Amino acid sequence: MTWETVIGLETHVELATKTKIFCSCTTEFGGAPNTHCCPVCTGMPGTLPVLNKKVLEFAVKAGLALNCAITRHSRFDRKNYFYPDLPKAYQISQLYLPIARDGAVDIRTGPGDKTIRIHELHMEEDAGKLVHDPWLNQTRADYNRCGVPLIEIVTEPDFRTADEVIAYLEKLKETLAYLGVSDCKMQEGSLRCDVNLSVRPQGSLELGTRTEMKNLSSFKAIARAIQYEARRQIELIEEGGRVAQETRRWDENKDASFAMRSKEEAQDYRYFPEPDLPPIELDPDCVDALRAAQPELAEEKRARYQADYGLSDYNCRMITSDQALAALFEGLVALGAPPRQGANWIMGEVLGALSQHAMEPKDMALTAPTLARLIALVGEGKLNRNTAVKVFEAVFDTDGDVDAYVRAHGLEQVNDGALVREVCARVLEANPQSVSDYRGGKEKAFGFLVGQAMGELKGRADPQAVNQALRALLE
């Protein structure tokens, strides 16, 4: 029998606000345990939450970018459950009237394009974190994360493969980062994904019993967990067993998932309208203003770069893969750098330096004016490409003054044709064997002579001028 995997995702995204959703505590990552919390976010008796306006704005911006219908009249609900990392024993979330519904995200995989439907997007508060110490065999609660604002994005069960899931998550991460609503750092828990998965016979329309997998901290882990869980369910059914509806934990070290608890349904949480928060009334003009202020997203940039600058699809995707790289490219073009030259420098030297320094693009010191000046010096013939690369390496860490560095190190290109010819003549005279080899048909000998001449000129000559001078003398 051929089986089909059916997958739906629940993605939790921490919003990039400076303060929490219902209080003024900081959302900064890290900090000593239990130092970023107050009576409100730990749910002390007598405290009242107040909605952070920026959370609402970010949620609407995300909903618009995901092609959702924005709910003008929404409200919060109380989700009741007890875990040690939730000190007030309930979470403020949205069940009945979420802020956004009925969206769609287009993805591209090897087999082709596909649309993933968004069931809803809602706001809620995050819970704390349990930290287990295996040496002391103790589990301790850190409530710093309590009340950090989240949006939860719930899809329809439209995925069939791990590749589709990863394509969707990459698109989602890219979109939210461009909007500026989240940094989407999975290693810090800013983007977390729960995978709901079931299997059914190919061609069947009836959904199988699903499991929910948690503790997925990377795209690689998500792909492996999907492959493992689909295989586990198929083997279980083929052996005559039944899949239990449950929540499972992914163990990265064991490359397997393990049952945590039976899967709850909505009624298990005893939802009711949150009594301490009034309903939200969104003015249509406010939504229109947020829509008008939406930035150009990565997909739109890629199309524009290809149409306006003739860049390849690969280069466009690499440059727009990070907002800081796209901003650098656009800064170069605005300063007069030829677009293809700017793209080549980003694809080559910039990405290479970032990899070497294990650095994120947003953290690099190098700015567009510095790189644009370096590109201009090459275009003006004042630096050759090889020397320019050395200058780039020297100024990358500090965003140094390119012109000052070139002057201080005497790197300006030699454009004196007579001097180049004179140096080339000396090189030929000093290397008669290489001259003989070249005239005997050994092209490698010519490369050696070019290297000798460039060395004599301390790398400051135009390699093409050296080539031409040597060939003229040899002929």
Stockholm file with secondary structure:
# STOCKHOLM 1.0

chainA/1-475         MTWETVIGLETHVELATKTKIFCSCTTEFGGAPNTHCCPVCTGMPGTLPVLNKKVLEFAVKAGLALNCAITRHSRFDRKNYFYPDLPKAYQISQLYLPIARDGAVDIRTGPGDKTIRIHELHMEEDAGKLVHDPWLNQTRADYNRCGVPLIEIVTEPDFRTADEVIAYLEKLKETLAYLGVSDCKMQEGSLRCDVNLSVRPQGSLELGTRTEMKNLSSFKAIARAIQYEARRQIELIEEGGRVAQETRRWDENKDASFAMRSKEEAQDYRYFPEPDLPPIELDPDCVDALRAAQPELAEEKRARYQADYGLSDYNCRMITSDQALAALFEGLVALGAPPRQGANWIMGEVLGALSQHAMEPKDMALTAPTLARLIALVGEGKLNRNTAVKVFEAVFDTDGDVDAYVRAHGLEQVNDGALVREVCARVLEANPQSVSDYRGGKEKAFGFLVGQAMGELKGRADPQAVNQALRALLE
#=GR chainA/1-475 SS CCEEEEEEEEEEEECCCSBCSSSSCBCCSCCSTTCSCCTTTTTCTTCCCCCCHHHHHHHHHHHHHTTCEECSEECCEEEECCCTTCTTSEEEECSSSCSEEEEEEEEEETTEEEEEEEEEEEEEECCCEEEEETTTTEEEEECTTTTCEEEEEEECSCBCSHHHHHHHHHHHHHHHHHHTSCCCCGGGTSEEEEEEEEEEETTCCSCCCCEEEECCCSHHHHHHHHHHHHHHHHHHHHTTCCCCCEEEEEETTTTEEEEEEECCCGGGGTCEECTTSCCEECCHHHHHHHHHTCCCCHHHHHHHHHHHHCCCHHHHHHHHTSHHHHHHHHHHHHTTCCHHHHHHHIIIIIHHHHHHTTCCGGGCCCCHHHHHHHHHHHHTTSSCHHHHHHHHHHHTTTTCCHHHHHHHTTCCCBCCHHHHHHHHHHHHHHCHHHHHHHHTTCHHHHHHHHHHHHHHTTTCBCHHHHHHHHHHHHC
#=GC SS_cons         CCEEEEEEEEEEEECCCSBCSSSSCBCCSCCSTTCSCCTTTTTCTTCCCCCCHHHHHHHHHHHHHTTCEECSEECCEEEECCCTTCTTSEEEECSSSCSEEEEEEEEEETTEEEEEEEEEEEEEECCCEEEEETTTTEEEEECTTTTCEEEEEEECSCBCSHHHHHHHHHHHHHHHHHHTSCCCCGGGTSEEEEEEEEEEETTCCSCCCCEEEECCCSHHHHHHHHHHHHHHHHHHHHTTCCCCCEEEEEETTTTEEEEEEECCCGGGGTCEECTTSCCEECCHHHHHHHHHTCCCCHHHHHHHHHHHHCCCHHHHHHHHTSHHHHHHHHHHHHTTCCHHHHHHHIIIIIHHHHHHTTCCGGGCCCCHHHHHHHHHHHHTTSSCHHHHHHHHHHHTTTTCCHHHHHHHTTCCCBCCHHHHHHHHHHHHHHCHHHHHHHHTTCHHHHHHHHHHHHHHTTTCBCHHHHHHHHHHHHC
//
